[in-house]
C-alpha cells in the first residue's frame, strides 16, 4: 500500500519535477488513505455480530445469564464495528462499483480544491491515488483533453498499492503529455510539484 511517508513524498516530487520539464502540462498528485466514508459498512458488521450473538443466546442449549446479555451485545457490536474499520475488511465488505464511484467523486472534488483547473492555459492534470480502494483516477483539464486522445490514458498501467508501480504509471502519463503537449521555452511552474495528502 502507498504510504504518506517521506519516501513517497520525495519520490513523487522528484518524478513530477522531471516530467514537467518535458511537457507544458501541470501535474498534481493527491494521495488519500480512503475516498469517502464506509462507516455504514462497519456499523452493519457490528449489528450483524450482535444479532448473531442474540440468536445464539436465545436458541443455545446452554444457559445464558440475561443480566449480562445487554453488555455482551454492546461489546460484540463495538468490537466488530471497530474491526470493520480496517482497510482489509472494508475492501472485502464494499462492492467494487461503490469504491470506484467514491474514488471518482473524491478525485473530482480534489481537482477543484487543489486548483488544478486554475492554470492559465488550462493544462492541469490531477493524478488521485486512494490507498484503501487501491485505485488511481486521472482528471485532465480542457486543453489536455483536446490534445490527448482518451484511448492513450487507457494504456497507462497503474499500481495504487506499490510506490514503484505508481511511479511507473506516472512516468507513462508524463510520456503521453510530452508527446501531445511538449514543453515550451517560456514554461513556468504554476502549481507545486510536491504531492498533497488528503486525510
N, C-alpha and C positions, 0 to 999 in steps of 0.2 A: 504494500500500500504506500502511496506517496505521502510523505510526512512534511509538515510545515517546519522543517528544521533549517539550520544554516546551510547544509549541503544542498538542499532543494533550492533555497533562495539564490545562492551563489551560482549554481549550475544553470538555472533558468535565466538569471540576469545576464550571465556571460553569453548564453546561447542567443538570447534576444538581441543583445548588442551586436553580435556578429552577423546575425541575419539581417538586421535593419541597415547595415552598411551596403547591402546589395539590392535593397528594394525601397521604393517610395512609400510603402505601406507602414503603418504604425501597429506593432504587435503588442497586445496587452494580455498577460496571463493572470487569471484569477483562480485561486485554489480554495476549495471549501471542504470541510470534513463530511458534510452531507448537504443535500439540497431539499429544503423544506422540512416539515415535521412528520414524524412517523409515530407520534405519541399515541394515536388511536390504536395502533397495532400492538404496542407494548401493554397498553391498558387491556386490550382484548385478550392478550395472553394471560394476564393476571386474573381476569374474570373467568376464563376457561379453567385455569388451575383451581380457583376457589370453588367453582361449580363441580369439578371432578371430586374434590375433597368432600364437598357436601353430599354428593351422591354416594361416595364411599361410606360416609358416616351413617347415612340413612339405611343403606342396604347391606352394610357389613354384618357378618355373623358375630363379630367381636363387639364387646360393649364399648361405647364411646361416651365419655363424660360430656354431657350437654353444656356444663358450665364453662368448659374450655373451648367449645366449638367456635364461638364468635372470634376468639383470639386466634385460633388456628386458621380460620378462614381469612382473617385480615393479614396474618403472617404469610399465608400462601399467595394472596393477592399481591402484597408488597414485594415479596421475593421474586415472583415470576414477572411482575411489571418491571422490576429492576433488571432482571436477566434479559427481558425483551428490549432493553435499550442498547444492547451490544450490537455492533455493526453486523457481525456474523448472523445473529438471529434475525435482525431486521431485513437483511438481504434475503433470507430464507422466507420470511413472512410476507414481504412486499412483492407484489406482482411486477413483472418487468415493464409493463405498459405504464404503471403509475410511476415507477422510478424514472423512466425516460421522460415522462411529462413533467415531473418536478425538476429534473435537470434542465430541460428546455426553458421552463419558466424562470428558474433561478438565473440561468445564463442571460436571458432577455433583460431581466432586472439589472444584472451586473453591467450589461452593455451600456445602460444609461447612467447608473450610479458612478461608474468609473470613467464617465465622459469619453467613452470610445467613439461615440458619434460626433464628438466636438472638434475633430481635426479640420483644419482649414480646407483641405481638398477632399474630405470625406473618404479617407483611406484607412480608417481604423479597422483592426481585426481583433476580435476577442477570442481567446482560447480559454475556455472554462473547464476546469477539471474537478470532479466531485469524487471524493475518496470512497464514501460508503457505497455509492451506486457503481463505482468503477467505470465511470463514463466521462467522455470528453465531448464538449459541444463547441462548435466554431460558429461565430456570427461575424459576418463581414459587412462593412458599410457600403453605401450605394455605388461609389466609384469602383470599389473592388469587385462587387457583384457584376458590374457591367463588363469588367475586363477579364475576369476569371470564369471559365465555363464551370458550371455546377458539377459536371462529371469529374473534374480534376480533384475536387475535395473528396470525392468518394475513393480516390486512390490512396489517400493518407491512412496509414495503419497506426492506430493509437494504442498505447498501453497506459491505462489510468492507474494501474496498481504497481508500476515499476518505473523508477526515475529514468533509467537508460532508455526504456521503451518509449516513455513520454517524450524525452528529448529527441529521439529519432523521428517521431511524428512531427515534432515542432520544426525540425530541420527540413522535412518534406514540405511542410507549409511554406517555409522560407524559400525553398527552391521554386515552388509554384508562383509565389509572389514576385520573386526576382525575374522570372520569365515573363510574366504579364504586366508587372508594374516595376520596372527596373529603377534603381536609384538615380536621381539627378544630382548634378554638382551642387545645387543650392539646397540640398536636403537639410532640414533641421529636425531635431528630435523634439516632438511636441508632447509626448507622453513618457513618463518614467519607464525604464526597462525592467525594474525590479517587479517580481510577482506580487500581487495583492492577495491577502488572506482574508476570506470572509468566514466569520465564526457562525 
